[in-house]
Amino acid sequence: MGEKTTQPFIAFREGDEQVFRLYYEKYYHALCLWVLRIIREEIAMHDIVQEAFISLWNSRANLESEVHLKMFLYQVVRNRCLNYLKNKKVEEKYIREYLALEEEGYFEYVVLEEEVHRLIIQEVLLLPEEQRKVVQLHLQGKNNFEIADILHISVNTVKTHKARARKTLRNKLDNLFIITVLLGL
């Protein structure tokens, strides 16, 4: 009689899909109920249990008995539930933080900041070529000596181009500066 109960398990370990289906039917509902007790969400329940059975199938060669199989399923489901709850907690934290920022007008601030940045870049692109190159390299974090080396010009020429570009941009973006000050940027 003991031999008869181990035969299906051996067939399962060897890849018998019909025996796998029997185990699926035997444990599926119990695992679903257990998931509901842990996470209390029916939608995620089915996914978690399905993933547990996929893990079971992929690990079948390492299992020693049907008792081991049952313990394996419950452990996988438990771990997946815990991971689900951790991920949900992190997701809820980010949603709360986002909503708090929304309440503080953060979204409007970011949109306005991006628009100001876009207008500045647009004006930089309209500068004479040498001034534009100097400003673009400066915006990339290059110092005057690096810019001079890259463009094969003197450091004094770099300073001159920067000063002229600054004056042009200040004149063109003067209204933008006033707007940003009034809006508290």
Z-matrix of the N, CA and C atoms (Angstrom, degrees):
N
C 1 1.439
C 2 1.528 1 110.90
N 3 1.344 2 117.91 1 -39.67
C 4 1.449 3 122.57 2 177.51
C 5 1.515 4 111.64 3 -60.20
N 6 1.323 5 116.27 4 -35.73
C 7 1.456 6 121.26 5 179.03
C 8 1.515 7 111.60 6 -64.74
N 9 1.314 8 115.85 7 -38.77
C 10 1.448 9 121.63 8 -177.34
C 11 1.545 10 110.92 9 -64.70
N 12 1.346 11 117.42 10 -38.60
C 13 1.462 12 120.12 11 -179.27
C 14 1.523 13 111.48 12 -72.90
N 15 1.320 14 118.99 13 -25.98
C 16 1.462 15 120.13 14 179.57
C 17 1.525 16 112.02 15 -86.20
N 18 1.314 17 118.49 16 -18.42
C 19 1.472 18 121.52 17 -179.00
C 20 1.530 19 112.58 18 -58.53
N 21 1.348 20 118.55 19 -47.98
C 22 1.472 21 117.25 20 179.13
C 23 1.535 22 111.69 21 -62.79
N 24 1.314 23 116.95 22 -37.51
C 25 1.457 24 119.31 23 -179.55
C 26 1.526 25 110.84 24 -63.90
N 27 1.324 26 116.18 25 -42.56
C 28 1.471 27 120.46 26 178.61
C 29 1.530 28 109.90 27 -62.40
N 30 1.332 29 115.95 28 -42.54
C 31 1.470 30 119.92 29 178.19
C 32 1.528 31 110.24 30 -62.36
N 33 1.324 32 116.00 31 -39.84
C 34 1.469 33 120.04 32 177.88
C 35 1.524 34 110.39 33 -62.03
N 36 1.332 35 116.78 34 -47.02
C 37 1.468 36 119.90 35 179.83
C 38 1.526 37 111.56 36 -59.29
N 39 1.313 38 116.01 37 -29.31
C 40 1.467 39 120.31 38 -179.41
C 41 1.531 40 112.45 39 -86.60
N 42 1.343 41 117.22 40 -0.41
C 43 1.460 42 120.03 41 174.32
C 44 1.513 43 115.99 42 104.36
N 45 1.302 44 118.20 43 17.61
C 46 1.466 45 121.51 44 179.71
C 47 1.536 46 108.99 45 -73.22
N 48 1.319 47 116.17 46 111.79
C 49 1.458 48 121.24 47 -176.66
C 50 1.523 49 112.46 48 -71.25
N 51 1.323 50 117.67 49 -28.50
C 52 1.475 51 119.84 50 178.59
C 53 1.534 52 110.42 51 -67.44
N 54 1.307 53 117.28 52 -38.49
C 55 1.458 54 120.63 53 178.02
C 56 1.529 55 109.08 54 -70.09
N 57 1.319 56 115.86 55 -38.56
C 58 1.464 57 119.26 56 175.39
C 59 1.524 58 109.65 57 -57.40
N 60 1.323 59 116.77 58 -42.81
C 61 1.469 60 121.82 59 178.85
C 62 1.531 61 110.41 60 -61.41
N 63 1.323 62 117.19 61 -38.47
C 64 1.473 63 120.54 62 177.74
C 65 1.533 64 110.44 63 -63.57
N 66 1.300 65 117.18 64 -44.08
C 67 1.468 66 120.62 65 177.70
C 68 1.529 67 110.45 66 -64.19
N 69 1.306 68 115.30 67 -39.11
C 70 1.464 69 120.66 68 178.73
C 71 1.529 70 109.70 69 -58.96
N 72 1.321 71 115.88 70 -50.33
C 73 1.465 72 120.76 71 -179.33
C 74 1.528 73 111.72 72 -65.96
N 75 1.304 74 116.47 73 -33.30
C 76 1.464 75 121.01 74 -178.07
C 77 1.529 76 111.91 75 -69.98
N 78 1.339 77 118.40 76 -39.29
C 79 1.452 78 121.56 77 -172.05
C 80 1.537 79 115.17 78 -108.82
N 81 1.310 80 118.14 79 -13.25
C 82 1.461 81 120.75 80 -172.82
C 83 1.530 82 112.86 81 -55.99
N 84 1.316 83 117.37 82 -54.33
C 85 1.471 84 120.35 83 -174.85
C 86 1.529 85 112.27 84 -65.28
N 87 1.311 86 116.82 85 -39.18
C 88 1.466 87 119.92 86 178.66
C 89 1.533 88 110.32 87 -63.85
N 90 1.315 89 116.21 88 -40.57
C 91 1.467 90 119.63 89 178.30
C 92 1.531 91 111.38 90 -66.58
N 93 1.317 92 116.47 91 -38.42
C 94 1.469 93 120.02 92 177.64
C 95 1.529 94 110.76 93 -61.71
N 96 1.301 95 116.85 94 -44.00
C 97 1.462 96 120.14 95 178.74
C 98 1.525 97 110.77 96 -62.79
N 99 1.320 98 116.20 97 -39.73
C 100 1.460 99 119.94 98 179.97
C 101 1.532 100 111.02 99 -65.27
N 102 1.339 101 116.20 100 -41.20
C 103 1.472 102 120.65 101 177.69
C 104 1.526 103 109.52 102 -61.17
N 105 1.319 104 116.87 103 -43.86
C 106 1.466 105 120.13 104 179.64
C 107 1.523 106 111.80 105 -60.77
N 108 1.303 107 117.21 106 -35.52
C 109 1.464 108 120.35 107 178.44
C 110 1.528 109 110.91 108 -67.16
N 111 1.330 110 116.68 109 -31.07
C 112 1.465 111 120.46 110 -176.86
C 113 1.527 112 111.65 111 -85.65
N 114 1.333 113 117.35 112 -50.27
C 115 1.471 114 119.22 113 -172.45
C 116 1.522 115 114.07 114 -107.71
N 117 1.305 116 117.85 115 -17.65
C 118 1.473 117 123.10 116 177.04
C 119 1.531 118 112.86 117 59.01
N 120 1.315 119 117.72 118 35.49
C 121 1.463 120 121.30 119 177.24
C 122 1.517 121 109.70 120 -136.44
N 123 1.302 122 114.72 121 114.14
C 124 1.460 123 120.03 122 -175.34
C 125 1.529 124 112.62 123 -69.13
N 126 1.320 125 116.67 124 -34.22
C 127 1.465 126 119.71 125 -177.58
C 128 1.531 127 110.39 126 -62.80
N 129 1.309 128 117.23 127 -47.84
C 130 1.469 129 121.18 128 -179.34
C 131 1.519 130 111.62 129 -72.46
N 132 1.309 131 116.62 130 -25.25
C 133 1.466 132 122.13 131 -176.94
C 134 1.534 133 111.47 132 -53.51
N 135 1.313 134 116.62 133 -50.93
C 136 1.468 135 120.44 134 -176.52
C 137 1.531 136 111.12 135 -61.77
N 138 1.319 137 116.92 136 -42.34
C 139 1.466 138 120.41 137 179.30
C 140 1.523 139 111.45 138 -62.36
N 141 1.313 140 116.10 139 -44.51
C 142 1.465 141 120.29 140 -178.50
C 143 1.521 142 110.62 141 -62.29
N 144 1.316 143 117.26 142 -44.95
C 145 1.467 144 120.41 143 -178.82
C 146 1.528 145 110.47 144 -68.14
N 147 1.323 146 116.78 145 -40.44
C 148 1.472 147 119.67 146 177.59
C 149 1.529 148 110.59 147 -60.32
N 150 1.341 149 116.39 148 -44.27
C 151 1.466 150 120.25 149 179.31
C 152 1.526 151 111.26 150 -62.74
N 153 1.318 152 116.67 151 -34.90
C 154 1.468 153 120.22 152 178.33
C 155 1.524 154 110.07 153 -64.15
N 156 1.318 155 117.16 154 -41.45
C 157 1.467 156 119.62 155 179.47
C 158 1.531 157 111.66 156 -70.16
N 159 1.308 158 116.92 157 -32.27
C 160 1.473 159 119.20 158 174.74
C 161 1.526 160 109.32 159 -64.48
N 162 1.330 161 116.71 160 -43.78
C 163 1.469 162 120.70 161 177.16
C 164 1.524 163 110.87 162 -61.88
N 165 1.317 164 115.78 163 -40.09
C 166 1.471 165 120.31 164 178.48
C 167 1.530 166 109.93 165 -59.65
N 168 1.312 167 116.44 166 -48.88
C 169 1.463 168 120.45 167 -178.80
C 170 1.536 169 110.22 168 -60.92
N 171 1.307 170 116.42 169 -43.06
C 172 1.470 171 120.13 170 -178.33
C 173 1.527 172 112.76 171 -70.41
N 174 1.328 173 116.90 172 -22.25
C 175 1.474 174 120.80 173 -177.77
C 176 1.524 175 112.70 174 -107.64
N 177 1.302 176 118.28 175 9.48
C 178 1.469 177 121.54 176 -172.04
C 179 1.528 178 113.22 177 -57.53
N 180 1.316 179 118.42 178 -34.23
C 181 1.467 180 121.37 179 -177.12
C 182 1.531 181 111.58 180 -68.07
N 183 1.335 182 117.37 181 -20.58
C 184 1.465 183 120.87 182 -177.44
C 185 1.528 184 113.13 183 -91.32
N 186 1.306 185 116.98 184 -7.28
C 187 1.466 186 121.01 185 -176.83
C 188 1.524 187 110.11 186 -83.86
N 189 1.335 188 115.25 187 146.16
C 190 1.468 189 120.07 188 -175.03
C 191 1.519 190 114.13 189 -103.63
N 192 1.342 191 116.77 190 -24.50
C 193 1.466 192 119.56 191 -177.66
C 194 1.522 193 108.99 192 -160.47
N 195 1.328 194 115.04 193 173.36
C 196 1.457 195 118.67 194 177.44
C 197 1.528 196 110.99 195 -67.41
N 198 1.325 197 117.18 196 -32.20
C 199 1.462 198 120.58 197 176.02
C 200 1.529 199 109.20 198 -63.15
N 201 1.296 200 116.26 199 -43.84
C 202 1.460 201 121.34 200 176.66
C 203 1.530 202 110.37 201 -61.44
N 204 1.324 203 116.72 202 -41.10
C 205 1.459 204 122.75 203 178.08
C 206 1.532 205 109.98 204 -58.47
N 207 1.335 206 116.43 205 -47.74
C 208 1.463 207 121.59 206 -179.17
C 209 1.536 208 110.35 207 -62.81
N 210 1.322 209 116.80 208 -45.19
C 211 1.464 210 120.83 209 178.89
C 212 1.532 211 110.43 210 -62.91
N 213 1.320 212 115.65 211 -39.64
C 214 1.456 213 120.84 212 178.68
C 215 1.529 214 110.13 213 -59.44
N 216 1.344 215 117.16 214 -48.77
C 217 1.459 216 121.21 215 -179.31
C 218 1.529 217 111.81 216 -58.81
N 219 1.342 218 116.11 217 -47.51
C 220 1.455 219 119.35 218 -178.51
C 221 1.533 220 111.83 219 -65.65
N 222 1.304 221 116.49 220 -35.68
C 223 1.467 222 119.43 221 178.98
C 224 1.525 223 111.21 222 -69.23
N 225 1.313 224 116.73 223 -42.82
C 226 1.464 225 120.23 224 178.44
C 227 1.525 226 110.13 225 -62.88
N 228 1.324 227 116.71 226 -44.22
C 229 1.469 228 120.32 227 179.82
C 230 1.527 229 109.70 228 -62.51
N 231 1.314 230 116.90 229 -44.79
C 232 1.467 231 120.92 230 179.40
C 233 1.532 232 110.60 231 -58.33
N 234 1.325 233 116.63 232 -48.22
C 235 1.466 234 120.55 233 -179.64
C 236 1.524 235 112.22 234 -63.22
N 237 1.302 236 116.23 235 -40.21
C 238 1.474 237 119.71 236 178.96
C 239 1.531 238 110.69 237 -66.84
N 240 1.313 239 116.84 238 -37.46
C 241 1.468 240 120.29 239 176.49
C 242 1.525 241 110.58 240 -63.20
N 243 1.317 242 116.55 241 -45.05
C 244 1.463 243 120.09 242 179.52
C 245 1.525 244 111.14 243 -62.39
N 246 1.332 245 116.38 244 -42.53
C 247 1.470 246 120.21 245 177.53
C 248 1.528 247 110.55 246 -63.11
N 249 1.323 248 115.50 247 -40.83
C 250 1.458 249 120.21 248 178.89
C 251 1.532 250 110.30 249 -60.57
N 252 1.319 251 116.29 250 -45.94
C 253 1.471 252 120.66 251 -179.63
C 254 1.527 253 111.48 252 -64.92
N 255 1.338 254 117.56 253 -39.47
C 256 1.466 255 120.70 254 177.55
C 257 1.528 256 110.35 255 -63.11
N 258 1.335 257 116.10 256 -46.49
C 259 1.464 258 120.19 257 -179.60
C 260 1.522 259 111.07 258 -63.32
N 261 1.324 260 115.96 259 -39.26
C 262 1.459 261 120.63 260 179.66
C 263 1.530 262 110.08 261 -65.07
N 264 1.313 263 116.53 262 -39.64
C 265 1.460 264 121.12 263 179.69
C 266 1.531 265 110.25 264 -64.25
N 267 1.324 266 116.66 265 -43.29
C 268 1.464 267 121.21 266 178.57
C 269 1.529 268 109.76 267 -64.30
N 270 1.329 269 116.40 268 -43.90
C 271 1.457 270 121.10 269 179.47
C 272 1.530 271 110.72 270 -61.09
N 273 1.323 272 117.02 271 -44.42
C 274 1.467 273 120.86 272 179.15
C 275 1.524 274 110.88 273 -63.51
N 276 1.334 275 117.06 274 -36.48
C 277 1.472 276 120.89 275 178.23
C 278 1.525 277 109.89 276 -62.31
N 279 1.326 278 117.08 277 -46.10
C 280 1.460 279 120.20 278 -179.47
C 281 1.521 280 111.48 279 -66.14
N 282 1.316 281 116.94 280 -36.99
C 283 1.467 282 120.13 281 177.63
C 284 1.526 283 109.73 282 -64.17
N 285 1.340 284 116.96 283 -44.74
C 286 1.473 285 120.24 284 178.20
C 287 1.525 286 110.97 285 -60.61
N 288 1.338 287 116.79 286 -44.03
C 289 1.467 288 120.24 287 179.90
C 290 1.524 289 110.94 288 -64.13
N 291 1.330 290 116.10 289 -41.15
C 292 1.461 291 120.04 290 179.81
C 293 1.527 292 110.39 291 -64.16
N 294 1.328 293 116.50 292 -44.36
C 295 1.457 294 119.99 293 179.79
C 296 1.525 295 111.27 294 -64.36
N 297 1.324 296 116.73 295 -36.69
C 298 1.460 297 119.98 296 177.23
C 299 1.529 298 110.30 297 -64.06
N 300 1.315 299 116.08 298 -40.75
C 301 1.465 300 119.80 299 178.26
C 302 1.527 301 110.77 300 -67.03
N 303 1.327 302 116.04 301 -37.93
C 304 1.460 303 120.46 302 177.39
C 305 1.517 304 110.28 303 -59.66
N 306 1.323 305 116.31 304 -43.20
C 307 1.458 306 120.54 305 -179.32
C 308 1.529 307 111.32 306 -64.16
N 309 1.290 308 117.28 307 -30.54
C 310 1.460 309 121.08 308 -178.57
C 311 1.524 310 112.38 309 -84.95
N 312 1.306 311 117.48 310 5.86
C 313 1.457 312 120.54 311 -179.55
C 314 1.518 313 112.70 312 78.28
N 315 1.309 314 116.67 313 19.85
C 316 1.464 315 121.15 314 -176.71
C 317 1.528 316 111.14 315 -61.24
N 318 1.316 317 116.75 316 -42.42
C 319 1.462 318 120.12 317 -177.20
C 320 1.518 319 110.75 318 -59.24
N 321 1.327 320 116.14 319 -46.81
C 322 1.454 321 120.22 320 179.64
C 323 1.529 322 110.29 321 -62.08
N 324 1.317 323 116.22 322 -39.21
C 325 1.461 324 121.28 323 179.11
C 326 1.530 325 110.38 324 -61.22
N 327 1.319 326 116.77 325 -46.41
C 328 1.471 327 120.62 326 -178.63
C 329 1.521 328 110.58 327 -64.42
N 330 1.317 329 116.84 328 -42.77
C 331 1.469 330 120.22 329 179.43
C 332 1.525 331 109.99 330 -62.59
N 333 1.315 332 116.54 331 -45.04
C 334 1.458 333 120.51 332 179.71
C 335 1.528 334 110.93 333 -63.75
N 336 1.322 335 116.35 334 -42.32
C 337 1.461 336 120.63 335 178.97
C 338 1.532 337 110.72 336 -61.42
N 339 1.318 338 116.92 337 -43.00
C 340 1.465 339 120.41 338 178.93
C 341 1.526 340 111.13 339 -65.24
N 342 1.316 341 116.83 340 -37.95
C 343 1.460 342 120.30 341 179.02
C 344 1.527 343 110.64 342 -66.50
N 345 1.317 344 117.57 343 -41.39
C 346 1.467 345 121.34 344 177.09
C 347 1.531 346 109.52 345 -61.78
N 348 1.322 347 116.07 346 -44.91
C 349 1.469 348 120.51 347 178.72
C 350 1.525 349 110.58 348 -59.74
N 351 1.324 350 116.66 349 -43.62
C 352 1.464 351 121.22 350 -179.59
C 353 1.529 352 110.68 351 -61.66
N 354 1.337 353 116.74 352 -43.26
C 355 1.468 354 120.34 353 -179.60
C 356 1.523 355 111.42 354 -65.64
N 357 1.315 356 116.94 355 -38.88
C 358 1.476 357 120.04 356 178.28
C 359 1.521 358 110.14 357 -64.00
N 360 1.309 359 117.09 358 -47.27
C 361 1.476 360 120.98 359 179.71
C 362 1.525 361 110.04 360 -61.91
N 363 1.312 362 116.47 361 -39.72
C 364 1.461 363 120.65 362 178.11
C 365 1.526 364 110.80 363 -59.19
N 366 1.318 365 117.19 364 -43.00
C 367 1.466 366 121.51 365 178.97
C 368 1.529 367 111.43 366 -70.50
N 369 1.325 368 117.22 367 -35.94
C 370 1.467 369 120.43 368 177.41
C 371 1.526 370 109.38 369 -61.66
N 372 1.315 371 117.34 370 -39.86
C 373 1.469 372 121.11 371 -179.59
C 374 1.528 373 112.26 372 -66.40
N 375 1.319 374 117.65 373 -20.31
C 376 1.468 375 121.33 374 179.25
C 377 1.528 376 113.18 375 -88.36
N 378 1.327 377 116.87 376 -6.44
C 379 1.474 378 120.89 377 178.84
C 380 1.530 379 110.04 378 -66.45
N 381 1.342 380 117.14 379 156.83
C 382 1.474 381 119.14 380 172.32
C 383 1.538 382 109.58 381 -55.87
N 384 1.311 383 115.78 382 151.63
C 385 1.468 384 121.98 383 -169.93
C 386 1.528 385 113.94 384 -51.36
N 387 1.323 386 118.83 385 -50.19
C 388 1.470 387 121.10 386 -177.09
C 389 1.529 388 110.97 387 -64.96
N 390 1.320 389 117.41 388 -41.61
C 391 1.468 390 120.62 389 178.23
C 392 1.540 391 110.13 390 -64.33
N 393 1.324 392 114.91 391 -43.03
C 394 1.468 393 120.22 392 179.76
C 395 1.528 394 110.84 393 -59.50
N 396 1.327 395 116.80 394 -46.00
C 397 1.470 396 120.64 395 -179.80
C 398 1.529 397 110.64 396 -60.86
N 399 1.331 398 116.61 397 -43.87
C 400 1.467 399 120.99 398 -179.59
C 401 1.527 400 110.13 399 -62.58
N 402 1.340 401 116.97 400 -46.81
C 403 1.475 402 120.78 401 -178.47
C 404 1.532 403 110.41 402 -64.84
N 405 1.318 404 117.52 403 -42.47
C 406 1.466 405 120.16 404 -179.78
C 407 1.535 406 111.15 405 -62.59
N 408 1.326 407 116.74 406 -42.12
C 409 1.466 408 119.70 407 177.79
C 410 1.532 409 110.77 408 -66.41
N 411 1.323 410 116.46 409 -37.20
C 412 1.468 411 121.02 410 176.90
C 413 1.534 412 110.16 411 -63.22
N 414 1.328 413 116.80 412 -42.54
C 415 1.465 414 121.09 413 179.14
C 416 1.533 415 112.04 414 -66.71
N 417 1.323 416 116.44 415 -21.28
C 418 1.469 417 120.71 416 175.82
C 419 1.526 418 111.55 417 -82.83
N 420 1.343 419 116.11 418 -1.87
C 421 1.459 420 119.75 419 176.59
C 422 1.516 421 114.68 420 97.26
N 423 1.303 422 117.86 421 8.88
C 424 1.476 423 121.27 422 179.84
C 425 1.533 424 109.77 423 -79.45
N 426 1.342 425 115.70 424 143.92
C 427 1.468 426 119.50 425 176.24
C 428 1.534 427 109.24 426 -89.27
N 429 1.309 428 116.15 427 175.10
C 430 1.470 429 120.83 428 -175.69
C 431 1.524 430 112.87 429 -59.01
N 432 1.320 431 117.22 430 -39.73
C 433 1.466 432 120.48 431 -179.23
C 434 1.532 433 111.07 432 -66.59
N 435 1.321 434 116.73 433 -41.32
C 436 1.476 435 120.93 434 178.66
C 437 1.528 436 110.39 435 -65.53
N 438 1.329 437 116.42 436 -42.82
C 439 1.466 438 120.14 437 178.82
C 440 1.525 439 110.26 438 -62.28
N 441 1.331 440 117.04 439 -44.39
C 442 1.471 441 121.36 440 178.96
C 443 1.527 442 110.16 441 -59.37
N 444 1.341 443 116.12 442 -43.24
C 445 1.459 444 120.63 443 -179.39
C 446 1.531 445 111.39 444 -65.04
N 447 1.320 446 116.87 445 -44.36
C 448 1.471 447 121.44 446 -178.12
C 449 1.533 448 111.08 447 -65.27
N 450 1.336 449 116.44 448 -43.22
C 451 1.466 450 120.32 449 -176.03
C 452 1.536 451 113.27 450 -90.30
N 453 1.339 452 116.33 451 -2.28
C 454 1.466 453 121.32 452 179.75
C 455 1.525 454 111.23 453 57.82
N 456 1.331 455 114.86 454 48.33
C 457 1.470 456 121.84 455 176.10
C 458 1.526 457 107.49 456 -133.79
N 459 1.332 458 115.87 457 169.33
C 460 1.465 459 119.15 458 -178.82
C 461 1.533 460 110.44 459 -78.13
N 462 1.326 461 115.31 460 160.79
C 463 1.459 462 121.52 461 178.14
C 464 1.528 463 109.66 462 -63.37
N 465 1.333 464 116.62 463 -37.11
C 466 1.472 465 120.18 464 178.20
C 467 1.530 466 111.31 465 -63.96
N 468 1.331 467 116.71 466 -36.77
C 469 1.464 468 120.19 467 177.61
C 470 1.530 469 109.74 468 -66.18
N 471 1.335 470 116.85 469 -39.11
C 472 1.465 471 121.19 470 176.97
C 473 1.530 472 108.88 471 -59.69
N 474 1.328 473 116.57 472 -47.15
C 475 1.471 474 121.08 473 -179.51
C 476 1.529 475 111.19 474 -61.30
N 477 1.327 476 115.80 475 -39.64
C 478 1.466 477 120.55 476 179.55
C 479 1.528 478 110.45 477 -65.23
N 480 1.328 479 116.62 478 -46.09
C 481 1.470 480 120.42 479 178.77
C 482 1.531 481 110.81 480 -61.49
N 483 1.323 482 116.36 481 -40.13
C 484 1.463 483 120.08 482 178.46
C 485 1.520 484 111.08 483 -63.47
N 486 1.312 485 116.76 484 -44.99
C 487 1.469 486 121.23 485 -178.68
C 488 1.529 487 110.80 486 -62.65
N 489 1.330 488 116.19 487 -43.89
C 490 1.470 489 120.28 488 179.27
C 491 1.531 490 111.04 489 -65.80
N 492 1.323 491 115.89 490 -42.16
C 493 1.474 492 120.32 491 179.10
C 494 1.524 493 110.25 492 -64.24
N 495 1.330 494 116.26 493 -42.10
C 496 1.466 495 120.96 494 178.94
C 497 1.527 496 110.78 495 -59.89
N 498 1.345 497 115.75 496 -43.58
C 499 1.472 498 120.39 497 -179.35
C 500 1.529 499 110.29 498 -64.47
N 501 1.330 500 116.53 499 -45.64
C 502 1.466 501 120.94 500 179.70
C 503 1.524 502 110.97 501 -62.00
N 504 1.336 503 115.35 502 -46.89
C 505 1.467 504 119.56 503 -179.43
C 506 1.524 505 111.35 504 -65.17
N 507 1.316 506 117.05 505 -39.04
C 508 1.462 507 120.51 506 179.59
C 509 1.530 508 109.83 507 -61.40
N 510 1.336 509 116.57 508 -43.38
C 511 1.468 510 120.35 509 179.76
C 512 1.532 511 111.58 510 -65.77
N 513 1.315 512 116.63 511 -42.81
C 514 1.457 513 119.97 512 -177.33
C 515 1.531 514 112.59 513 -75.91
N 516 1.322 515 116.28 514 -30.50
C 517 1.462 516 119.86 515 -174.59
C 518 1.529 517 112.47 516 -105.02
N 519 1.308 518 116.49 517 12.02
C 520 1.468 519 120.62 518 -178.51
C 521 1.525 520 111.24 519 -55.78
N 522 1.310 521 117.05 520 -46.89
C 523 1.467 522 120.99 521 179.28
C 524 1.528 523 111.32 522 -63.60
N 525 1.311 524 116.03 523 -36.75
C 526 1.465 525 120.41 524 178.63
C 527 1.522 526 109.78 525 -63.93
N 528 1.317 527 116.61 526 -39.69
C 529 1.465 528 120.57 527 178.09
C 530 1.532 529 110.35 528 -61.86
N 531 1.316 530 116.64 529 -44.68
C 532 1.470 531 120.93 530 179.54
C 533 1.523 532 110.73 531 -61.71
N 534 1.326 533 116.71 532 -43.21
C 535 1.463 534 121.05 533 178.91
C 536 1.521 535 110.84 534 -60.93
N 537 1.342 536 117.13 535 -45.53
C 538 1.460 537 119.80 536 -177.99
C 539 1.525 538 111.51 537 -66.19
N 540 1.339 539 116.67 538 -35.20
C 541 1.466 540 119.79 539 177.39
C 542 1.526 541 109.33 540 -66.34
N 543 1.319 542 117.09 541 -44.62
C 544 1.462 543 120.50 542 -179.79
C 545 1.530 544 112.32 543 -63.50
N 546 1.325 545 116.42 544 -33.92
C 547 1.466 546 120.40 545 -179.02
C 548 1.523 547 112.33 546 -86.22
N 549 1.305 548 116.74 547 -3.80
C 550 1.457 549 120.34 548 176.04
C 551 1.510 550 114.89 549 84.00
N 552 1.308 551 117.54 550 22.10
C 553 1.467 552 119.26 551 177.79
C 554 1.450 553 110.14 552 -79.24
